[in-house]
Amino acid sequence: MYSGYDDYPNYGAGGYGSSRGGGFNEQYRCYSVAMMQGNERQNVNHGGKIILPQSALAKLASLHIQYPMLFELSKGSQSTHAGVLEFIAEEGRVYLPHWMMKTLTLSEGDLVTVKSAGLPLGSFVKIQPQSVDFLDISDPKAVLENAFRNFSTLTKGDNIEISYNDKIYGILVMEIKPPGVGISIVETDLEVDFEAPVGYQEPTPVPRSRPIMESKLRKEVEERMATPDSAKKVPFEGQGQRLTPAGGSKNKSTAKSTTTATPTTTASPATVAKGKQVDVLDKSGSEAPAALNLPLGNLYFGYKYVPRKTDEDKIREAEEQANKEPVFEGSGQTLRPPRKNATARGSGANSPSPSVSSATSASRAPTPAQNAPSSEPKPDLVPFQGKGNTMR
């Protein structure tokens, strides 16, 4: 890396050459921001501002350069514009962002001309992202507003770089307003328009035909006519399974519900004969009411006709009931033996003793001898007669 200035005898204060015409015009050795001493500064490397030496600030102050300080950087026929961030560079050096060195085709240590410039405030800019990855940003407006804080100028034709989520996006400045070589974006309202990113392809729209009701009905009718009856799907096709053994009493009552649902397309319509109706299955597999082909003079009321019982039928049923074998015939068994002596539910108030109470209750049917008055004298009963015992 170049570190001396002995090869340039015209070295002046802060740069090579001198200002002409009352403006700032100096030449410096250019280096990328990554060559600066100290910590890496991403906002400078992905921005539009340069770092000049301290002598440049003194010269700018003596020339009464108005704020904001804007500069034109050129090498031969190529030029761009930038603002200044700080005046902390070594004497004779200027630090540029990496994208700016690529725009001017500069290498480390090359000479670059820095002169003051006046640019109008911009009102419109049209940009084009250089990668389709820019479309992955959820809020590009907020990202650009934050990125443009590191820029003071925008030059038409420059390919600037911004950083977002540790990823670098290249952006080409296609158009600016007011028209010119560059604009200032310091303290101004800037309208931004986007061009399709490089490599972006518009998705080809797939036309969708919306069929109307008439076309839908026509299509359904054509499908039904084209499909033969043998190819139609039969629902519930198969064989039923019984849970009870065959021949049981339940099978006779539920024989109709457990029959297979195989359709019979060649069955004749149901007929009603002798009060019985025969049901058939339609083509869809469900039981459908059959047509009533009744003989002359017969009526059908929608249910099975049961004739009224005569006296002979009643006598025959009574004989069958009498001749039927008895069910549940036998004697019951109990765990507790039956009681022989019934006890009385309650005794009288004047019963002298329990023995008298049990004797009187046991004799349920009194005899005339017992109802006759007794000739023997009854002893006088003294209540509570006896001697008590105490604990003391």
QUIMOUR-V59896 format. One record per residue. N is the residue number from 0. PSI is psi as a letter, one per 30 degrees, with the letter a starting at -180 (999 if undefined). NEAR is the number of other C-alpha atoms within 8 Angstrom. Layout:
# QUIMOUR-V59896
n = {N;N}
psi = {PSI;PSI}
near = {NEAR;NEAR}
This chain:
# QUIMOUR-V59896
n = {0;1;2;3;4;5;6;7;8;9;10;11;12;13;14;15;16;17;18;19;20;21;22;23;24;25;26;27;28;29;30;31;32;33;34;35;36;37;38;39;40;41;42;43;44;45;46;47;48;49;50;51;52;53;54;55;56;57;58;59;60;61;62;63;64;65;66;67;68;69;70;71;72;73;74;75;76;77;78;79;80;81;82;83;84;85;86;87;88;89;90;91;92;93;94;95;96;97;98;99;100;101;102;103;104;105;106;107;108;109;110;111;112;113;114;115;116;117;118;119;120;121;122;123;124;125;126;127;128;129;130;131;132;133;134;135;136;137;138;139;140;141;142;143;144;145;146;147;148;149;150;151;152;153;154;155;156;157;158;159;160;161;162;163;164;165;166;167;168;169;170;171;172;173;174;175;176;177;178;179;180;181;182;183;184;185;186;187;188;189;190;191;192;193;194;195;196;197;198;199;200;201;202;203;204;205;206;207;208;209;210;211;212;213;214;215;216;217;218;219;220;221;222;223;224;225;226;227;228;229;230;231;232;233;234;235;236;237;238;239;240;241;242;243;244;245;246;247;248;249;250;251;252;253;254;255;256;257;258;259;260;261;262;263;264;265;266;267;268;269;270;271;272;273;274;275;276;277;278;279;280;281;282;283;284;285;286;287;288;289;290;291;292;293;294;295;296;297;298;299;300;301;302;303;304;305;306;307;308;309;310;311;312;313;314;315;316;317;318;319;320;321;322;323;324;325;326;327;328;329;330;331;332;333;334;335;336;337;338;339;340;341;342;343;344;345;346;347;348;349;350;351;352;353;354;355;356;357;358;359;360;361;362;363;364;365;366;367;368;369;370;371;372;373;374;375;376;377;378;379;380;381;382;383;384;385;386;387;388;389;390;391}
psi = {k;k;g;l;g;f;f;j;f;g;k;a;j;f;a;k;a;l;k;k;g;g;l;k;j;l;k;l;k;k;l;l;f;f;f;k;k;a;l;k;j;e;f;e;f;h;a;h;l;l;j;l;l;f;f;e;e;e;e;e;e;f;f;h;k;l;k;k;j;k;l;k;k;l;j;b;f;k;l;l;l;l;l;k;e;l;i;g;l;l;k;g;l;k;k;l;l;e;e;e;e;e;e;g;h;l;l;k;g;l;k;k;k;k;l;k;l;k;k;l;k;l;f;k;k;k;l;j;k;g;k;f;f;f;f;f;k;e;i;f;e;e;e;e;e;e;e;f;f;g;k;f;l;k;k;k;f;k;j;l;k;l;k;k;h;g;k;k;k;k;k;k;j;e;k;l;k;l;k;a;f;l;l;k;g;k;h;l;j;k;k;k;k;k;l;k;l;k;g;k;k;k;k;k;k;j;k;k;k;j;k;l;e;e;e;e;e;e;e;e;e;e;e;e;e;f;k;l;e;f;f;k;k;j;l;h;k;a;k;l;k;k;f;l;l;k;f;l;e;e;e;e;f;g;e;e;f;g;l;l;h;k;k;j;f;g;k;l;l;k;l;j;k;h;g;k;k;k;k;l;k;a;f;f;f;l;k;k;k;l;k;j;i;k;l;k;f;k;k;k;g;g;l;k;k;j;l;k;k;l;e;e;e;e;e;e;e;e;e;e;e;e;f;k;k;k;l;h;k;l;k;l;k;l;f;k;l;l;k;e;j;k;l;k;f;l;l;l;f;g;k;e;l;e;e;e;e;e;e;e;f;e;j;e;j;k;l;f;e;e;f;k;k;k;f;k;k;k;k;k;k;j;l;h;k;a;k;l;k;l;f;999}
near = {4;4;4;5;6;5;5;7;5;6;9;8;6;10;13;13;10;8;9;7;4;6;9;12;12;12;12;13;11;15;13;13;13;7;6;8;4;4;4;7;8;6;7;12;13;14;14;13;14;14;13;15;15;12;9;10;10;8;9;10;8;7;9;6;8;5;4;6;10;14;13;13;12;12;10;5;5;8;10;12;12;15;14;12;7;7;11;8;11;9;9;11;13;14;13;14;15;10;11;11;12;8;11;11;6;9;8;8;9;9;9;11;12;13;11;11;8;6;8;8;10;14;11;12;14;12;13;13;15;10;10;11;6;9;6;6;7;5;6;7;6;7;9;8;8;8;11;9;7;12;13;14;14;13;11;11;7;10;10;12;11;11;10;8;4;5;6;8;12;11;12;12;16;10;10;15;10;10;7;8;6;13;15;11;13;8;4;8;7;9;7;8;8;8;8;7;11;9;6;7;4;4;4;4;4;4;4;4;4;4;6;6;6;6;8;9;8;8;8;8;8;8;8;8;7;6;8;8;5;4;6;7;4;8;6;7;8;7;7;7;5;7;4;7;7;6;6;8;6;7;11;8;7;8;8;6;5;9;8;8;10;8;10;9;7;4;6;4;7;12;11;11;7;4;8;7;8;8;9;12;12;11;8;8;12;8;8;8;6;10;7;7;7;9;5;4;4;6;5;6;4;4;5;6;5;4;4;4;6;6;6;6;8;9;8;8;8;8;8;8;7;6;6;6;4;5;4;4;5;4;4;4;4;5;4;4;5;4;5;4;5;6;7;8;4;4;8;6;4;4;9;6;6;7;6;9;12;10;8;8;10;10;7;6;4;7;6;6;5;7;7;6;5;5;4;4;5;4;4;4;4;5;4;4;5;4;4;4;4;4;3;2}
